[in-house]
Amino acid sequence: MSDIPRRAVTRSAKLASLPLGFAGRTALGLGKRTLGRPAETVALEVQRRTADQLFRVLGELKGGAMKVGQLLSIFEAGLPEEVAGPFRASLTRLQEAAPPMPAATMHAVMAEGLGEDWRDRFAEFDDEPAAAASIGQVHRAVWHDGRTVAVKVQYPGAGRALMSDFNQISRLSRLITPLFPGVEVKPMVADLRRRLEKELDYADEARAQAAFHDAYAGDPDFVVPAVVERSGNVLVTEWLDGTPLAKVIADGPQEVRDRAGLLLYRFLLSGPARCEMIHIDPHPGNFRMLDDGRLGVMDFGGAARVPAELQWAIGRLLRIGTLGDGEEIVEALRAEGFLAPDGDVDPEEVAALVSAHAFPFTTGRFKYSREFMRQETSRGIGIATDMRPGGLGRHLRMPPQFMAVARALASCGGVLCQLEAEADFRAEAERWLPGFADGDGGGDLTEGEATA
């Protein structure tokens, strides 16, 4: 696959092949089972082959299809180990690579954005992409002033492909859901679609990255590359070296994993306080560990605005889960709009649900792990998805102003579990979120809004 498929019929055929392939492998598995192979062995083989095809096709299609694959890769840490193991290599491949577009196509996008004489603006330019992602690819180059830069080039037709993908992927939930128990695919895809419509706007991304760069200039813990140029579907920023976070997850020493996890969490929580924005796409492909121990951060297309009053509210919500008493938690969640005001709920069920997210903040040091995520996901999902009359799922609400922040924190938790990072996460909440340390006062949760 050398270019992003733009014709809806081509992309639809690719996506349609997934359930057909799954059906074929299931039939093959049944046949093998009749020859005496254990049912468990056959089931795992079917799951592994299904995952291989799913993520291969998503990666080839780029666009929204690949972005969904990247998002699903974060949830890998919550799968049972006997299921997660065969999937891990396929999942993490999506976080760092995708087939590139032809050089001629890339040149046309560069000319449209920077002018026909675009090469004159560079001392050097490598036609081979250094990385290819969901809606664009990155080339390494040297700017005319000698700075090494990353040149982000958007795939032609990416917007049309995104819309086509999301229409198709919504229909594939029956295939994806068994691979990722507890992940509600349809609402996830709908939310991702809204976010990616914004990510297509490189002007908006440049403004967000410039804001983060200014806020973290000279910081001892973080590096945000400066924006060098932006025009059309081309974004030029300073180059960022370092070890990809995906490699740290795969084979990094524990001390590096711990530091990476702490800095990732610190960056997410400190963004609102330092520039009233939060990075809401914390998949490993967007981060690098530098040789000097700093965390490099890239890709700000998904940044969301977090005004001051909402910053207090976020801290207050994290603190609610540490209260311990079920009745007090229910009262607080009702006041903030997370529970229907007149619903009859079991306080113990509510406490069990929120404690899964708040437990890391009830102690000085905490170690995230795949086992922790599996246990808490299994416990929480059953409660939250109980839609029977009187079930808790019927009373839960997600106020829209919290959508972006909730997504960022949930995704960050998945990466922390992949890193198996240990740190004092409570101290970070106390440092950066005024509502966490101060349970009284602050803003009204209904006033602020995180605008993606």
N, C-alpha and C positions, 0 to 999 in steps of 0.2 A: 504494500500500500504506500504510494509515493505522494499522494495529495489528499486533502480532505474531501471525501465524497460529498458532492453538493446536491446531486439529484436525489430527491426524496425517495424515489423508487429503489435506488441503489442502496441507500442506507437502511430503508425499511427491510429489504431482502436480507441484509446482513443481520439485523436484529431479529428478524423472523426466524433465522436459522437456529437461534439459541434454543427455543422450546422444542423444535423438531429434533435437534441433536440430543437433547435431554431425553426425549421419548425413545429415540433409537438406542441410546446407551442403557436406558432402563430395560428395554426389551432384551438387549444383549445380556444384561446382568441376570435377568430371570432365566435366560437360557443356560448361562454358566452355573446358576444355582442348582438347576436340575441335574447337573453333572457331578454334584456332590460338594461344591465349594461352600464354605460357611456363609450364611446370610449376611453376617456382619462384615465379612471381607468384601463381599460383592457390593454391599451398600456403600462402603467407604470408597471403593474403586469408582462407582458411579458418581459419587459426590466429587471426587478429585477430578475426574475427567470433565464433569460439568463445569467446575470452577475454572479449569484450564481454558475451556472454550469460551466461557463467559468473559473472562478478563482479557483473553487474546482479542476477541471481537471488539470489546469496549475500547481497548488500547488502539486498535487499528482505526477505529472510527473517529478518534479524537473528539472534539466538540463536547456536547453535553454527555455523550455516552462515556467518554473516558473520565470526565469529571465525576460522574456517579461512581465509577470504579475506584477513583482515588478516595472518595468519601467512604465507600464501603471498606476500603483497606484499613481505615482507622478502627472499625468495629471488630477487626480480626481478633483483637486481644480478648474479646468477650466470648469467643467460641470455645466449646469443649476442646481440650488439647488433641484428642484423637481425630477431630474434624479440622482444627486449625492448622495442624502441622502440614498436611499436604497442600493447603491453600496458600501458605505464607509467602512462598517464592513468587507465585502468580500475582498475589495482591501487591507486594512491595515493588514489583517491576513497574507497576503503573505510576508510582510516586516519583519516578525519576526519568522515564523515557517513553517515547512514542515515535513512530516512523516519521521522518521529516518530509516536508514538501520539496518539490524540485527546485533547483537553484534559480531557474528562469522565473518561476512563480514568485519566489522570494524577492528577486530583483525588481519585479514589477511593483510589488508592494512598497519596496524601499523608494523607488522612483516616484510613486504616487504620494508618498508621505514627505520625503525630503527633497524631491526634485530630481530631474534627470541627471544632474551632476552630483548625485549623492555620494559617490565614491571620493570626490574631492574633499569631503568633510572628514574623511578617515585617513590616517597614516597607514593603517593596515586593516584588512577585513577578511575574516575567514568565512568562506561560503559554506563550509560544513558546520551544521548547528552543533553547539556545545550541549544543548538540551532541547527536547521537544515535549511540549505539554499539551493541555487539553484544548486551548483555543489559540495558541501561538507557540513559536519556537524562539530560542535564544542563540545568538551568534556572538562569539568573542571577537573583539576588534580593538584597535587603538585609535582614539580620537585625535583630531588634528593637533591638539595641545600636548599629546604624549600620554594622556591618561588611558589606562586599559579600561574598556567599557563592555557592558553587556547590552546587546541590541535585541530588543524583543519585537518580533514581527508577527502580527496577527494573521491567521490563516484566512485566505479569501473565502467569502461565503460562510464564515464561522457563525454569524447570527442566524442565517437561515437553517444551517445544520443543527444548531442548538434547539430551535423550536421543533424541528422534525424529530430529533432524538427524544425529547422529553415526551412528546405525544406517544412515541413507540415504547419508551422505557416504562411508562406508567402501566402499560399492558403486560409487562413482563414480571410484575410483582409476584405472581404465582411461582415463578422460577427462582427469583432472588430470595424470597422470604424463607424457604426451607434451608438455604445455605447460611442465612444470618438470622436465626431465631431471635425475636424480640425487636428487630429493626422494622419500623413501620415505613415501608418503601414509598407508598404513594404520597403521603404528606412530606416526606423527606425530599422527594423529587420535585414537588411543587415549590417548596421553599428554595431549593437549589436553583430552580429555573428563575425565580425572581432575582436571586443574587447574581447569577451569571449574566442576566440582561444588563446589569450594572457593570460587571467586569469587562464587558466588551468595549466600554468607554475608557480608552487609554488616557484621555485628558483628566478624567476623574481619578484614575489610579495615580497619575503623576502628582496631582494636588495632594492626595493622601500620603504618598511616599515622601514628598517634600516636607509635609507637616511632621511626620515621624522623624525624618532626618534632622530637622531643626531641633526637635525636642530631645533627641538622644545624641546630639553632637558632642564628642569628647567623653562619652559615657564609658566607665571602666568595664561594664558588663556587656554592652551591645554595640553592634555596628549596623547602621541602616545606610545603604549606598545612596549617594546624592543623585538627583535627577539631572542629567546633562542636557537632554533635548527630548521634545515630544512633538510629533506632528503626524496627523492622520492616524494610521494604524501601526506606527512605529514609536517605540519608547526606548530611549537610550539612557542608561544609568551606569554609575561606576561599577566595575567588576568586583565580585566578592569571591575570594578563595576560601578554602576550608574543607572540612570533612562533612559530607552530607549527613544529615541526621539519620537517614535510613541506614547508612553504614554504621553509625554509632549503635543503632538498635540491633543491627545484625551481629556485630562482633566487637563493639567498643568495651574497654575495661570499665568496671563498675564505677570508679571514681569519675570517669568522664560521663557516664550515663547519669549519675546523680547530679552532676553540675549542669548537664544539658537540661534535665527535667526541671531543676530549680529555676534556671534562667528562662526557660520557656514559660513557666508559670508566672514568674516575675514580670516578664514582658507583657503578657496578657493583662495582668492586673494593674500594672503601672501605666499603661497607655492612656486610660481614661483620665488619670490624675495629671499626666504630663502634657497631653495634647487633646484631651476630650475625644479620643478615638480608641477603638479596639480592633486588633487584627483578628478577623473571624474565620480564617482559613488555615488553622495550625496543623496541616498535614506535613509530614517530615520533609517533603520535597522543597518546602519554603524556608528551610533553616540550614545553617552551616555552623559547625564548631570550628572556630579559628585556632591556630596554633598557640596564641597567647591566652586562650581560655575564654575569650568572648564569644557570644552567640551572634552570628550574622543572620539578619532577617531580610527576606525578599518577598515580592509579590503582594502588593497592597491593593489589588483590585477588589478585595472583599472587605475592606475596612469599613467599620460602622461608627457613626458619631455617638458619643455617650456624654451628654451634658452633665453638669455638676450635680443636679438633683437626682439623676438616675444613678450616679456613682454611689451615693449614700444608700439608695434603695438596694443595689446589688449586695452591698455588704450586709445590710439588714437581712436579706434573704438567706445568705450563707449562714448567718448567725442563728436564724430560726431553727435550722436543722440540728443545732448543737444544744437546744434547750432541754431535750430529754423528756419533758412531760408532754404526753400526747394531747391533752386538752389545750395546753398553752400553744402548741404547734398549730393545732386546728384553728384556734382563735386568730393567731398571727397570719396564717395563710388566707383566711377569709378576709381579713382586713386589707390584705394586699391584692385581692382579686384572683387568687390561685384556686380557690374553692367556691363553688356556688354558695351564695349567702344563706339559702334556706335548705341546703341538702343535709340529710341525716347520714353522717359518716362515722366509721369506727376510728376513734382517735389512735388506737394502737396500730391499725393498718396505715394510717397517715404517717405516724412516726416511723414505722418500718420503711416506708417508701422514701421519705426525705433523708433518713439517716444514711442511706447508701451514698448520697452525694456529700453529706456533711461530715462523715466520720473522719476524713483526713484532717479536719479542722478542730477536732476535739482533743488533740494530743500535740505534744511538742514536736516530735518527729514522726513521720509516717512513711511507710514503704508501699508505693503502688506496685501492683503485680497483676499478671494475667489471671491468677487464681482469684484475687480480690474482685476484679471486674466481672469474672464469670459468676461468682457467688452473689454479688450485689445486683448484677443484671438479672439473674434468674429470680431472685427474691422480689425485686422491684417490678419487673415486667408483669408478673402474674397479678399483682395487686392493681397496677395502673391500668391494665387492659381489661379488667373485669367490668364488662358492659351490661351485666345482668341487672334487672331491677334492684335497686339498692346498692349495686356495685360501685366501688370508688371511682372507676373510670368514667362514670356518668357525671361526676361532680367536679372533676379536674378541669382547670382552665389555664391557658397560657396567655396572659396579657400581651398584646402585640409589642409593647415597648421593650419587652424582655427577650424577644425571639432571637435577635442577633447575639446578644450576650450569652444566652443559654446555649446556643449552638456552639459558640466559641469555647465555652468552658467544658461542654460535653466532649467535644473533639479533642481538646487538650487533655482531658482525663484519659481518653483512649491512648494517646501518644505516651503519656506518663506510664501507663500500664505496659506498653510495649518496651519502654526503656527500663522498666522495673526500678524507677528512680526513688530514692529516699532523701527526704529533706524536711525542714520545718516549714510546712506549707501554711500552718496557722499564723506564723509570724508574718508571712507575706500578706495574708488577708488583713491582719491587724495594721500593717504598715501602709497599705495602699487603699483600703476600703474603709472610710470613716464610719459607715453604718455598722461595720462588724465590731469594731472596738467600742463604739458608743451606741448602745441599744435604744436610747431615747433621743428624740429630736431628729433633725435632718429633714430631708425633703419628703414630699408626698409622692408615693409610688405612681400615682396616676398622672403626675405632671411631666416626668421625663419621657423621652422616647429615643431609643437607639435607631438611627436612620441608616439603613444599609445602602 
